[in-house]
Amino acid sequence: MALDLTDVALFVRVCATRNLSAAGREFGLSPAASSTRMAQLEKQLGARLLHRTTRQITVTQDGEVFLERAMALLDAAEQASAAVGHGNAQAQGPLRVAASVTFGRLYIVPEVAQFLEEHPGVQLDLRLSDSTHDLAADGIDVAIRVGPLRDSALVARPLAPSKLVLCASPDYLRRHGVPQQPADLLRHECLVLQAMNPWRLRERDGSELLVRVGGRFRSDNGEALRDAAIAGLGIGLSSTWLVADQLRSGALVRVLPGYQTTDSVISAVYLNRRFLPPKSQAFIDFFSRRFGPEPYWDEGIA
């Protein structure tokens, strides 16, 4: 008897979430129906795939072996579906995307209407959080991340550069003076994003300089630090996508513009699979075109 791909997909989601009821809800199944489907799949395969107790679910050794084949089977089925006929190649189905609260609110949400208009078969589930999602466990198809990729199980596709600038309000600089060289930052109130200290600058000859700064206000949220800089609390190191409007309006001004910062990159990341579903590919392509190597938020910033 041929395997039911819904049962196979449900098994893969159970392995990712370690929660049968939660996985079942993604398929519109009740807990009882989900349990029945898993039992039927195990009976059909003649092997125990999951150890289930009232408190937890673990994958058996046979389950681990089957999981790899199951993911390959689903990839092959989706690839075959996309390859046959123009209609089937269209992006369709639920698409779960994760992004940070600030970037998602500023640059993803405003584009959602256009994306959904271009891809009427997609249902977008956007998860905004400043915590890093586990893509497999949380069922995330695509995540938007800033910075280098640290997980070898993921693939990253660059969407845009993330340039960093030192900036402060004119009022702060009027009261405390304008730094002339990186060492001057040690005598200033600096607004520190957690996990971004020391600050990395490049000398005019290209050599890298690390400056461990300090100040009385720090946060794990870049938007809070931007607002603190506007309020005159100190000098911040911010991404241009976060402070572009304020730099253009003059609410913030560049500090040490002759010293380059060590820039980063904004990427779409996804699980390392042999085949990227059309819905994920469509989302990545859309925002790659929208942002690009010279993103619109950098226009007019010296």
C-alpha positions as CSV (number, residue, x, y, z in Angstrom):
1,M,0.0,0.0,0.0
2,A,1.3,3.4,-1.0
3,L,2.2,5.8,1.8
4,D,-0.2,8.7,2.4
5,L,1.8,11.9,2.0
6,T,-0.3,13.7,4.6
7,D,0.7,11.0,7.1
8,V,4.3,11.4,6.1
9,A,4.2,15.2,6.4
10,L,2.4,15.0,9.8
11,F,5.2,12.7,11.0
12,V,7.9,15.2,9.9
13,R,6.1,18.0,11.8
14,V,5.7,15.9,14.9
15,C,9.4,15.2,14.9
16,A,10.1,19.0,14.5
17,T,7.6,20.2,17.2
18,R,7.7,17.1,19.5
19,N,4.0,17.8,19.9
20,L,1.4,15.6,18.2
21,S,-1.5,18.0,18.9
22,A,0.3,21.1,17.7
23,A,1.5,19.3,14.5
24,G,-2.0,18.0,13.9
25,R,-3.5,21.5,14.1
26,E,-1.3,22.5,11.2
27,F,-3.2,19.9,9.1
28,G,-6.6,20.7,10.6
29,L,-6.6,17.4,12.5
30,S,-7.9,16.8,16.0
31,P,-5.5,15.2,18.6
32,A,-7.4,11.9,18.2
33,A,-7.2,12.0,14.4
34,S,-3.5,12.8,14.5
35,S,-2.8,9.9,16.9
36,T,-4.8,7.5,14.6
37,R,-2.8,8.6,11.6
38,M,0.5,8.1,13.3
39,A,-0.6,4.7,14.5
40,Q,-1.7,3.8,10.9
41,L,1.7,4.9,9.5
42,E,3.6,2.9,12.0
43,K,1.4,-0.2,11.2
44,Q,1.9,0.3,7.5
45,L,5.7,0.5,7.9
46,G,5.8,-2.2,10.5
47,A,8.0,-0.1,12.8
48,R,7.7,2.0,15.9
49,L,8.5,5.6,14.9
50,L,7.7,7.5,18.0
51,H,7.8,6.9,21.7
52,R,4.8,8.7,23.2
53,T,4.0,9.4,26.8
54,T,1.7,11.9,28.5
55,R,4.6,14.2,28.9
56,Q,6.8,13.9,25.8
57,I,7.4,12.5,22.4
58,T,10.7,11.1,21.3
59,V,11.8,9.7,18.0
60,T,12.9,6.1,17.9
61,Q,15.9,4.8,16.0
62,D,13.7,3.6,13.2
63,G,11.9,7.0,13.3
64,E,15.2,8.8,12.8
65,V,16.0,6.6,9.8
66,F,12.6,7.1,8.3
67,L,12.6,10.9,9.0
68,E,15.5,11.5,6.6
69,R,13.7,9.5,3.9
70,A,10.4,11.1,4.7
71,M,11.8,14.6,4.2
72,A,13.4,13.5,0.9
73,L,10.0,12.0,-0.2
74,L,8.2,15.3,0.6
75,D,10.8,17.3,-1.2
76,A,10.5,15.1,-4.3
77,A,6.7,15.2,-4.3
78,E,6.7,19.0,-4.1
79,Q,9.3,19.3,-6.8
80,A,7.4,17.0,-9.0
81,S,4.2,18.9,-8.4
82,A,5.9,22.2,-9.2
83,A,7.5,20.8,-12.4
84,V,4.2,19.7,-14.0
85,G,2.0,22.3,-15.5
86,H,2.2,26.1,-15.1
87,G,-0.6,26.2,-12.5
88,N,1.1,23.8,-10.2
89,A,4.3,25.7,-10.3
90,Q,2.7,28.7,-8.7
91,A,3.5,29.6,-5.1
92,Q,0.7,28.4,-2.9
93,G,-0.1,27.2,0.6
94,P,0.7,28.5,4.1
95,L,4.0,30.3,4.4
96,R,5.4,30.9,7.9
97,V,8.0,33.7,8.0
98,A,10.0,35.0,11.0
99,A,11.7,38.4,11.4
100,S,12.7,40.7,14.1
101,V,10.0,43.0,15.5
102,T,11.5,46.2,14.2
103,F,12.7,45.1,10.8
104,G,9.5,43.2,10.2
105,R,7.3,46.1,11.1
106,L,9.3,48.6,9.1
107,Y,10.1,46.7,5.9
108,I,8.2,43.4,5.7
109,V,4.7,44.4,6.8
110,P,4.4,47.4,4.3
111,E,5.1,45.0,1.5
112,V,2.7,42.2,2.5
113,A,-0.2,43.5,0.4
114,Q,1.9,43.6,-2.8
115,F,3.4,40.2,-2.1
116,L,0.0,38.6,-1.5
117,E,-1.5,40.4,-4.6
118,E,1.3,38.8,-6.7
119,H,0.8,35.4,-5.1
120,P,-2.9,34.9,-4.4
121,G,-2.4,31.2,-3.5
122,V,-0.1,32.0,-0.5
123,Q,-1.4,32.4,3.1
124,L,1.3,34.4,5.0
125,D,1.9,33.7,8.7
126,L,4.4,36.4,9.9
127,R,6.1,35.8,13.2
128,L,7.7,38.9,14.7
129,S,10.1,38.3,17.6
130,D,13.5,39.5,18.7
131,S,14.3,35.9,19.8
132,T,16.0,33.6,17.3
133,H,13.6,31.0,16.1
134,D,14.5,27.3,15.7
135,L,13.3,26.9,12.1
136,A,12.7,23.2,12.3
137,A,11.0,23.2,15.7
138,D,8.9,26.3,15.1
139,G,7.9,25.3,11.6
140,I,9.4,28.4,10.0
141,D,9.8,28.3,6.2
142,V,11.9,31.5,5.9
143,A,13.5,33.7,8.5
144,I,14.9,37.2,7.9
145,R,18.1,37.6,9.9
146,V,20.8,40.3,10.1
147,G,24.4,39.1,10.5
148,P,26.5,36.1,9.7
149,L,25.0,32.6,9.5
150,R,26.0,30.5,12.4
151,D,23.9,27.4,11.9
152,S,25.3,24.9,9.3
153,A,21.8,23.3,8.9
154,L,20.6,26.5,7.3
155,V,21.1,28.2,3.9
156,A,21.3,32.0,3.7
157,R,20.5,34.1,0.6
158,P,21.6,37.8,1.0
159,L,18.8,40.3,0.4
160,A,20.6,43.6,1.2
161,P,23.6,45.0,2.9
162,S,23.1,46.2,6.5
163,K,25.3,49.3,6.8
164,L,26.2,50.5,10.3
165,V,26.7,54.2,11.3
166,L,27.7,56.0,14.4
167,C,25.1,58.7,15.1
168,A,23.9,61.1,17.8
169,S,21.5,64.0,18.1
170,P,22.7,67.5,17.4
171,D,21.7,68.5,21.0
172,Y,23.9,65.7,22.5
173,L,26.9,66.8,20.4
174,R,26.4,70.4,21.2
175,R,26.4,69.6,24.9
176,H,29.2,67.0,25.0
177,G,31.4,67.9,21.9
178,V,32.0,66.1,18.6
179,P,34.4,63.1,18.7
180,Q,37.3,63.5,16.3
181,Q,38.8,60.1,16.5
182,P,37.6,56.6,17.8
183,A,39.5,57.0,21.1
184,D,37.2,60.0,21.9
185,L,34.3,57.6,22.2
186,L,35.7,56.4,25.5
187,R,34.8,59.8,27.0
188,H,31.2,59.8,25.7
189,E,28.0,58.2,26.7
190,C,27.5,55.4,24.2
191,L,24.3,53.5,23.7
192,V,25.1,49.8,23.6
193,L,23.1,47.1,22.0
194,Q,23.7,43.9,23.9
195,A,26.1,41.5,22.2
196,M,27.5,44.4,20.1
197,N,30.4,45.6,22.2
198,P,33.2,46.3,21.3
199,W,32.4,48.4,18.3
200,R,34.3,47.5,15.2
201,L,35.7,50.4,13.1
202,R,38.1,50.6,10.3
203,E,41.0,53.1,10.2
204,R,41.6,55.1,7.1
205,D,44.3,52.6,6.0
206,G,41.8,49.8,6.3
207,S,43.0,48.3,9.5
208,E,40.3,47.2,12.0
209,L,40.0,49.0,15.4
210,L,38.0,47.6,18.3
211,V,36.6,50.2,20.7
212,R,35.0,48.9,23.9
213,V,32.5,51.6,24.8
214,G,30.4,52.3,27.8
215,G,27.5,54.3,28.9
216,R,24.6,54.4,31.4
217,F,22.0,53.1,29.0
218,R,21.9,49.8,27.1
219,S,19.2,47.7,25.6
220,D,18.5,44.5,23.6
221,N,16.3,46.5,21.3
222,G,17.7,48.7,18.5
223,E,14.6,50.8,18.2
224,A,14.9,51.7,21.9
225,L,18.5,52.7,21.4
226,R,17.6,54.8,18.4
227,D,15.0,56.7,20.3
228,A,17.5,57.2,23.2
229,A,19.9,58.7,20.7
230,I,17.2,61.1,19.4
231,A,16.5,62.1,22.9
232,G,20.1,63.1,23.4
233,L,21.2,60.3,25.7
234,G,24.4,59.4,23.8
235,I,26.1,58.1,20.7
236,G,24.7,54.9,19.1
237,L,25.9,52.4,16.5
238,S,22.9,51.7,14.4
239,S,21.9,50.0,11.1
240,T,21.0,52.5,8.4
241,W,17.7,50.7,7.9
242,L,16.8,51.7,11.4
243,V,17.9,55.4,11.4
244,A,17.6,56.4,7.7
245,D,14.6,58.7,8.2
246,Q,16.2,60.4,11.2
247,L,19.5,60.9,9.4
248,R,17.6,62.5,6.5
249,S,15.5,64.7,8.7
250,G,18.5,65.8,10.8
251,A,17.1,64.4,14.1
252,L,20.4,62.3,14.1
253,V,23.7,63.1,12.5
254,R,26.7,61.0,11.6
255,V,29.6,60.8,14.1
256,L,33.1,60.0,12.9
257,P,32.0,59.7,9.2
258,G,35.6,59.3,8.2
259,Y,35.8,55.9,9.9
260,Q,34.0,53.1,8.3
261,T,32.1,50.6,10.4
262,T,32.1,46.8,9.9
263,D,28.9,46.3,8.0
264,S,26.7,43.3,8.0
265,V,24.1,41.7,5.7
266,I,20.4,41.0,5.8
267,S,19.6,37.5,4.6
268,A,16.7,35.1,4.1
269,V,17.6,31.9,5.7
270,Y,15.9,28.5,5.4
271,L,16.5,24.8,6.2
272,N,19.1,23.1,4.0
273,R,16.8,21.1,1.8
274,R,17.3,19.7,-1.7
275,F,14.3,21.6,-3.0
276,L,13.0,25.0,-1.9
277,P,9.2,25.1,-2.2
278,P,7.8,27.6,-4.7
279,K,6.1,29.7,-1.9
280,S,9.4,30.2,-0.1
281,Q,11.2,30.9,-3.4
282,A,8.6,33.5,-4.3
283,F,9.0,35.3,-0.9
284,I,12.7,35.4,-1.2
285,D,12.7,36.5,-4.8
286,F,10.2,39.3,-4.0
287,F,12.2,40.8,-1.2
288,S,15.5,40.4,-3.0
289,R,14.1,42.5,-5.8
290,R,12.6,45.0,-3.4
291,F,15.8,45.5,-1.4
292,G,18.8,44.7,-3.5
293,P,22.5,45.6,-3.2
294,E,21.6,49.3,-2.9
295,P,18.5,49.3,-0.7
296,Y,16.0,52.2,-0.9
297,W,16.4,53.1,2.8
298,D,20.1,54.2,2.1
299,E,19.0,56.8,-0.5
300,G,20.1,60.3,0.5
301,I,22.4,59.2,3.3
302,A,25.9,60.4,3.0
